[in-house]
Amino acid sequence: MNSCIQLTDAANTVIPITLSPPKPTKGQNIFLIPGLDYENFTSCGWYRGVALTSENLRLIISSQSEFYIKGDAYTGREKLCANCSLHIKHCETEDMGMYTIIMKGSMIAWFTFSLYLEVTITDPKEGTEGQSISLHCTAEGDDVVYSWTKDDQPVIEDERVYLTENDQTLNFNPCDRRDAANYKCHASNSFSSADSDPFGLIIICKSDLLIFSRAVQPTCLIFSLPISQGLPQRRGSQPRMETRQGERQPRRNFLTVGTIYQWNDLPPEVTINLTEETISLTCLAVSNPASEIEWYFNGQLIPISPEVLTRKIIPENSGDYACQATNPTSKMTSKTTMEIDMIVNIKVSALIIPLSFLGSP
């Protein structure tokens, strides 16, 4: 697009021309505005073509004092304004090209413009995981070719993500939380090309919950005669403590703090007090957008529900701990529960194993 333009009489005056709006799209009203003192001119005319010779020009419209003359290039959508601006209504593809203005019979300037593609992505900003959604790209123009990017990388089609309608529509069937990203649609034709603004797609997904604890480290403190050896193990979803002389005891779906194994060979009595210890429960919720976390103890809501819940190891804190995550947008909830048994004072005559076991929530 040339925005200024010359060719003048003997005074060598340059006529600047402004296009408004500067990047017109199909269907818009546009103005070609010459930047001169119009009071010194009594006539002006706009032509299609370049002023190399008069044969190359086709009159659109011109003014002679109080009269307007319409030429063969006039379409009915052009209007000559008082300041010699050319107003074109509902601009079409065929309006693109070269224009010439002649002022007072000798002062000449030419101007050319192209229509720009205005590219937009429509349809939902949010999708729910497991359901189908589609994004649709539109651009005003003829013979438009479309393509898509995800976070500035080309969209890769597969059985779940695919394009339809001459690549105008991007389909997710079903959508997945991995589809949440910034998408752009690129449109082009023989005249112009453009990208849409980034379209942030949000995928609302149910929370994946996990409760895990940070408590007394699983350490074997063995007091027996003769000395026995212990080894903490986890097999599958069942945490176990195995010794060479003791029997294995599975712990399923709950956390035990303080566990006893006993042998026939007895050492002196030992007492362990865990009241100064604490256990921290972490609720890990993976969702988009981030979930709101609530903790429940024996079915009662804990008023202040941080992501990490810390409790003293006392008998009163034994019970069922539940973490509930709520997606603030969809209001979908997920909940998982863990039973925790607090053993505080342990009197043993053989083996003391203060540890924490994590079962499958």
C-alpha positions in Angstrom: 0.0 0.0 0.0 1.5 3.3 -1.0 0.4 6.1 1.3 1.8 9.1 -0.4 2.3 10.2 -3.7 3.4 12.6 -6.0 3.3 13.8 -9.4 2.8 17.4 -9.6 2.6 20.5 -11.8 5.4 23.0 -12.2 5.2 23.9 -8.6 6.3 20.3 -7.8 3.8 20.0 -5.0 3.5 16.6 -3.3 0.0 15.4 -2.4 0.1 13.1 0.6 -2.9 10.6 0.7 -4.1 8.9 3.8 -6.2 5.7 3.9 -8.7 5.4 6.6 -8.9 2.8 8.2 -5.2 2.1 7.4 -5.9 -1.7 7.1 -9.3 -2.1 5.6 -11.1 -5.4 5.4 -13.8 -6.5 3.1 -17.2 -4.8 3.7 -15.7 -1.8 5.5 -16.3 1.8 4.5 -13.0 3.5 3.5 -11.8 7.0 2.8 -8.9 8.1 0.5 -8.0 11.5 1.9 -5.6 13.9 0.1 -3.7 16.2 2.5 -3.9 19.7 1.0 -5.5 23.1 1.6 -8.7 22.4 -0.3 -9.9 26.0 -0.3 -7.4 26.7 -3.2 -9.1 24.1 -5.4 -12.4 24.4 -7.2 -12.4 21.0 -8.8 -11.0 17.5 -8.3 -11.6 14.0 -9.6 -10.8 10.4 -8.8 -9.9 7.8 -11.4 -9.1 4.1 -11.5 -5.6 3.5 -12.9 -2.3 5.2 -13.1 -1.9 8.7 -14.7 0.7 7.6 -17.3 -1.6 8.7 -20.1 -5.2 9.8 -20.1 -6.2 6.6 -21.8 -5.2 4.6 -18.7 -7.6 6.5 -16.5 -11.3 5.6 -15.9 -13.3 8.3 -14.2 -15.0 7.4 -11.0 -16.3 10.8 -9.9 -15.3 14.4 -10.2 -16.5 17.8 -9.2 -16.8 20.9 -11.4 -17.9 23.8 -9.1 -21.3 22.6 -7.8 -21.7 19.7 -10.2 -20.6 16.1 -10.0 -19.7 13.9 -13.0 -19.8 10.1 -12.7 -17.6 8.1 -15.0 -17.6 4.5 -16.2 -15.7 3.3 -13.2 -18.4 4.5 -10.9 -20.1 1.6 -9.0 -22.7 3.5 -7.0 -20.7 3.0 -3.8 -18.4 6.0 -4.3 -18.9 9.5 -3.0 -16.8 12.6 -3.4 -16.6 14.5 -0.2 -16.2 18.3 0.2 -12.5 18.0 1.0 -11.9 15.9 -2.2 -11.8 12.7 -0.2 -13.1 9.6 -2.0 -15.5 7.6 0.2 -16.0 3.9 -0.9 -18.9 2.1 0.9 -18.8 -1.6 1.7 -15.4 -2.1 0.1 -15.2 -5.2 -2.1 -12.2 -7.2 -3.5 -12.6 -5.5 -6.9 -12.1 -2.1 -5.3 -8.4 -2.9 -4.7 -5.8 -1.4 -6.9 -4.5 1.9 -8.2 -6.3 5.3 -7.8 -5.4 8.7 -9.2 -6.6 12.0 -8.1 -6.4 15.1 -10.3 -6.9 18.5 -8.7 -7.7 21.7 -10.6 -6.8 20.0 -13.9 -3.0 19.7 -13.4 -2.0 18.6 -9.9 -1.9 14.8 -9.9 -1.3 12.0 -7.3 -1.8 8.3 -7.3 -2.6 5.8 -4.6 -3.0 2.0 -4.3 -4.4 -0.1 -1.6 -5.3 -3.7 -0.8 -7.9 -5.2 1.4 -6.6 -7.0 4.5 -7.9 -10.3 5.8 -9.5 -10.0 9.3 -9.1 -13.4 10.9 -11.1 -14.4 13.9 -11.6 -17.6 15.9 -15.1 -18.2 17.3 -16.9 -20.7 19.5 -16.3 -21.8 23.1 -13.4 -20.5 25.1 -13.9 -23.4 27.4 -14.3 -27.2 26.9 -15.0 -29.9 29.4 -12.6 -32.9 29.4 -14.1 -35.9 27.8 -16.6 -33.9 25.6 -16.3 -32.7 22.0 -15.6 -29.1 21.1 -14.7 -27.2 17.9 -13.0 -23.9 17.1 -14.0 -22.1 13.9 -11.9 -19.7 11.9 -13.4 -17.0 9.6 -11.8 -14.5 7.3 -13.5 -12.1 4.9 -12.1 -12.7 1.5 -12.1 -15.0 -1.6 -10.2 -18.3 -2.0 -8.9 -18.2 1.5 -6.5 -21.0 2.7 -6.5 -21.8 6.5 -3.9 -23.3 8.8 -3.7 -23.6 12.6 -1.0 -23.4 15.3 -1.0 -24.5 18.9 1.4 -22.4 21.1 3.1 -21.3 17.8 3.6 -24.9 16.6 1.6 -26.4 13.8 -1.4 -28.4 14.9 -0.8 -32.1 14.4 -3.9 -34.0 13.4 -4.8 -37.5 14.7 -7.9 -39.5 15.3 -9.0 -37.2 18.1 -7.8 -33.8 16.8 -8.7 -33.1 13.2 -9.6 -30.3 10.7 -12.8 -30.0 8.7 -14.6 -27.5 6.4 -11.5 -26.7 4.3 -9.4 -26.5 7.5 -11.6 -23.7 8.9 -12.7 -25.8 11.8 -10.5 -27.4 14.4 -12.2 -30.3 16.2 -11.4 -32.0 19.5 -13.3 -35.3 19.9 -13.1 -35.7 22.8 -11.0 -32.9 24.3 -8.2 -33.6 26.7 -6.5 -31.4 29.3 -3.5 -31.4 27.1 -5.5 -29.4 24.5 -5.4 -26.3 26.8 -3.2 -23.8 24.9 -3.1 -20.7 22.8 -4.4 -21.3 19.3 -4.0 -19.1 16.2 -5.6 -19.4 12.8 -3.6 -18.2 9.7 -5.5 -17.2 6.6 -4.2 -16.2 3.3 -5.2 -15.6 -0.3 -3.5 -14.1 -3.4 -4.0 -10.6 -2.0 -3.1 -10.8 1.7 -2.5 -12.9 4.7 -3.1 -12.5 8.4 -3.2 -14.3 11.7 -5.9 -14.3 14.3 -5.3 -13.0 17.8 -4.2 -15.8 20.2 -7.3 -17.8 21.3 -6.7 -19.2 24.8 -8.6 -22.5 25.0 -9.4 -23.6 28.6 -10.1 -27.3 29.3 -12.1 -27.8 32.4 -11.1 -31.1 33.9 -11.9 -33.2 36.9 -9.2 -33.1 39.6 -6.8 -36.0 39.9 -6.3 -36.3 43.6 -3.5 -37.7 45.7 -3.0 -37.5 49.4 0.5 -38.2 50.6 2.1 -37.6 54.0 5.3 -36.4 55.4 5.7 -37.8 58.9 8.2 -39.9 60.8 10.6 -41.5 58.3 10.2 -45.2 57.9 13.2 -46.3 60.0 13.6 -49.6 61.8 14.8 -49.3 65.4 15.2 -52.9 66.5 16.0 -53.9 70.1 16.1 -57.7 70.4 18.3 -60.4 71.5 19.8 -61.6 69.3 19.8 -58.5 67.1 17.3 -58.8 64.2 17.4 -56.9 60.9 14.3 -55.1 59.4 13.7 -53.9 55.9 10.8 -51.5 54.9 9.2 -52.6 51.7 6.3 -51.6 49.4 4.8 -54.2 47.1 2.1 -53.0 44.7 -0.3 -50.8 46.7 0.3 -52.5 50.0 3.1 -51.0 52.2 4.8 -53.7 54.3 7.5 -54.0 56.9 9.4 -57.2 56.6 12.0 -58.6 59.0 13.9 -61.8 59.0 12.2 -63.1 62.0 8.9 -61.2 62.1 5.8 -61.8 60.0 4.7 -59.4 57.3 1.7 -57.2 58.0 0.0 -55.4 55.1 -1.4 -51.9 55.6 -4.0 -51.0 53.1 -5.8 -47.7 52.5 -4.7 -46.1 55.7 -1.6 -44.6 57.4 -0.2 -46.0 60.6 2.2 -43.9 62.7 4.1 -46.2 65.1 4.1 -50.0 64.5 5.2 -52.8 66.7 6.9 -56.2 65.9 7.7 -58.6 68.7 10.1 -61.4 69.1 10.5 -64.2 71.6 13.9 -62.9 72.7 13.0 -59.8 74.8 15.2 -56.8 75.5 14.5 -54.4 78.3 11.3 -52.5 78.2 11.4 -49.3 76.1 8.8 -46.5 75.8 8.5 -44.2 72.8 6.5 -41.0 73.0 5.5 -39.4 69.6 3.4 -36.5 71.0 6.1 -34.0 69.8 5.9 -35.3 66.3 3.6 -34.0 63.5 2.3 -35.5 60.3 1.8 -33.4 57.2 -0.9 -34.4 54.6 -0.6 -32.9 51.2 -3.6 -32.9 48.8 -2.3 -32.8 45.2 -5.0 -31.8 42.8 -4.2 -31.6 39.1 -6.9 -29.7 37.2 -7.4 -26.7 35.0 -8.2 -24.1 36.3 -6.6 -24.8 39.6 -9.0 -26.5 42.1 -10.2 -25.2 45.4 -9.1 -27.5 48.2 -11.2 -28.5 51.3 -10.2 -30.9 54.0 -12.6 -33.0 56.1 -11.9 -34.9 59.3 -14.4 -37.6 60.2 -16.9 -36.0 57.8 -16.6 -32.5 59.2 -15.2 -29.6 57.2 -12.0 -28.2 58.5 -12.6 -24.4 58.4 -9.2 -23.5 57.2 -8.2 -25.9 54.4 -4.7 -25.4 53.2 -3.2 -27.6 50.5 -0.8 -29.1 53.2 -2.6 -30.1 56.4 -0.4 -30.5 59.5 -1.6 -32.5 62.5 0.0 -33.5 65.8 0.4 -37.2 66.4 -2.1 -37.7 69.2 -4.9 -40.2 69.6 -7.6 -37.6 69.1 -6.3 -37.0 65.6 -6.9 -40.6 64.5 -9.7 -41.0 62.0 -10.7 -40.4 58.4 -9.1 -37.5 56.5 -10.7 -36.6 53.2 -9.5 -34.1 50.6 -12.1 -32.6 48.2 -11.1 -30.6 45.2 -13.6 -28.4 43.3 -13.1 -26.9 39.9 -14.2 -23.3 40.3 -15.5 -23.1 36.8 -17.4 -26.3 36.2 -18.0 -27.0 40.0 -17.0 -30.6 39.4 -15.7 -32.2 42.5 -13.3 -35.1 43.3 -12.8 -36.6 46.7 -10.4 -39.1 48.2 -10.2 -40.4 51.8 -7.4 -41.8 54.0 -7.8 -43.4 57.4 -5.0 -42.5 59.8 -4.3 -44.3 63.0 -2.1 -42.3 65.5 -0.1 -44.5 68.0 1.5 -42.2 70.5 2.9 -44.0 73.6 4.4 -47.4 72.6 5.7 -49.7 75.4 7.5 -52.7 73.9 9.7 -55.4 75.0 11.2 -56.2 71.7 11.1 -54.1 68.6 10.0 -50.5 68.1 9.4 -49.3 64.6 8.3 -45.6 64.4 7.3 -45.1 60.8 4.6 -43.8 58.5 2.8 -46.0 56.0 1.0 -44.6 53.0 -1.8 -46.7 51.6 -3.6 -46.3 48.4 -6.1 -43.4 48.6 
